[in-house]
């Protein structure tokens, strides 16, 4: 269910502050293709905060892939999210990496386990 809040916050859904490892594919500021193993620092149905070594230009579209679990998928009760497409909304530089605010092209489905 979308979250209504009184803050000046454009987020529709609650963020879950858990790290999620993932692979990021996209183009850097020079237009060169890259693949990077990265971490989403928080995630919601509609987007994520991503820490990367590459600068991701605002407005660019990237592809995210969550690595499969190290156990057989038959033992899972809920589907595993695989490939996601996201738009870079904002970027700020931290000490040795970039923090990118992402908006998923398609919000995560209601049947993904554990989403508020």
C-alpha positions as CSV (number, residue, x, y, z in Angstrom):
1,X,0.0,0.0,0.0
2,X,1.4,3.4,-0.8
3,X,2.6,5.3,2.2
4,X,1.2,8.8,3.0
5,X,3.5,10.9,5.1
6,X,3.5,14.5,6.2
7,X,7.2,15.2,5.3
8,X,8.4,16.9,2.1
9,X,9.2,13.4,0.7
10,X,8.5,12.4,-2.8
11,X,8.6,8.7,-2.0
12,X,5.4,6.8,-2.3
13,X,6.5,3.6,-0.6
14,X,8.4,3.0,2.7
15,X,12.1,2.4,2.4
16,X,13.6,-0.7,3.9
17,X,17.1,0.1,5.3
18,X,18.7,-3.2,4.4
19,X,21.8,-3.7,2.1
20,X,21.0,-5.6,-1.1
21,X,23.9,-6.8,-3.2
22,X,23.4,-6.4,-6.9
23,X,25.1,-6.1,-10.3
24,X,24.7,-2.8,-12.1
25,X,24.9,-2.4,-15.8
26,X,24.9,1.0,-17.5
27,X,26.8,3.7,-19.2
28,X,29.2,6.0,-17.3
29,X,29.6,9.8,-17.8
30,X,31.7,9.1,-20.9
31,X,29.1,6.9,-22.4
32,X,31.2,3.7,-21.8
33,X,29.4,0.5,-20.8
34,X,30.2,-0.9,-17.4
35,X,29.3,-3.8,-15.1
36,X,29.8,-3.3,-11.4
37,X,29.1,-5.3,-8.3
38,X,27.4,-2.8,-5.9
39,X,25.0,-2.5,-3.0
40,X,21.6,-0.9,-2.6
41,X,21.7,0.8,0.9
42,X,18.0,0.9,1.1
43,X,15.2,-0.2,-1.2
44,X,11.4,0.2,-1.6
45,X,8.9,-0.9,-4.1
46,X,9.5,2.2,-6.2
47,X,13.3,2.7,-6.0
48,X,16.6,2.4,-4.1
49,X,19.6,4.3,-2.9
50,X,22.6,2.8,-4.6
51,X,26.3,3.1,-3.8
52,X,28.6,2.8,-6.8
53,X,32.2,3.5,-7.9
54,X,30.9,4.8,-11.2
55,X,29.2,8.1,-11.6
56,X,25.7,7.6,-13.0
57,X,24.4,10.6,-14.8
58,X,21.0,11.8,-13.7
59,X,18.3,10.7,-16.2
60,X,20.3,7.6,-17.3
61,X,18.7,4.2,-17.3
62,X,20.5,1.3,-15.7
63,X,19.9,-2.4,-15.3
64,X,20.1,-4.1,-11.9
65,X,20.4,-7.8,-11.3
66,X,20.1,-9.3,-7.8
67,X,22.4,-12.4,-7.6
68,X,20.5,-15.6,-7.0
69,X,20.6,-17.1,-3.5
70,X,23.2,-19.8,-2.8
71,X,20.5,-22.4,-2.3
72,X,18.1,-24.1,-4.6
73,X,15.2,-21.8,-5.8
74,X,12.7,-24.7,-5.2
75,X,13.1,-24.1,-1.5
76,X,11.8,-20.5,-1.8
77,X,8.2,-19.7,-0.9
78,X,8.2,-16.4,-2.8
79,X,9.7,-15.4,-6.2
80,X,13.2,-13.9,-6.4
81,X,13.4,-10.5,-8.0
82,X,15.8,-10.8,-11.0
83,X,16.4,-8.0,-13.4
84,X,15.2,-4.5,-12.7
85,X,15.4,-1.4,-14.8
86,X,15.8,2.0,-13.0
87,X,16.2,5.6,-13.8
88,X,18.8,7.6,-12.0
89,X,17.0,10.5,-10.3
90,X,19.8,12.1,-8.3
91,X,23.5,11.6,-7.5
92,X,25.7,12.9,-4.8
93,X,29.4,12.1,-4.2
94,X,30.5,10.5,-0.9
95,X,34.1,9.9,0.1
96,X,35.1,7.2,-2.3
97,X,31.8,6.4,-4.1
98,X,28.6,7.9,-5.5
99,X,25.2,7.7,-3.9
100,X,22.5,7.5,-6.6
101,X,18.8,7.8,-6.0
102,X,16.9,5.4,-8.3
103,X,13.3,5.1,-9.5
104,X,12.3,1.7,-10.8
105,X,10.7,1.7,-14.2
106,X,8.1,-0.7,-12.9
107,X,7.5,-0.8,-9.1
108,X,8.2,-4.2,-7.4
109,X,5.2,-6.4,-7.2
110,X,3.0,-6.9,-4.1
111,X,3.9,-10.6,-4.0
112,X,7.6,-10.0,-3.3
113,X,8.3,-11.3,0.2
114,X,8.7,-8.9,3.0
115,X,7.8,-5.6,1.3
116,X,5.9,-3.2,3.5
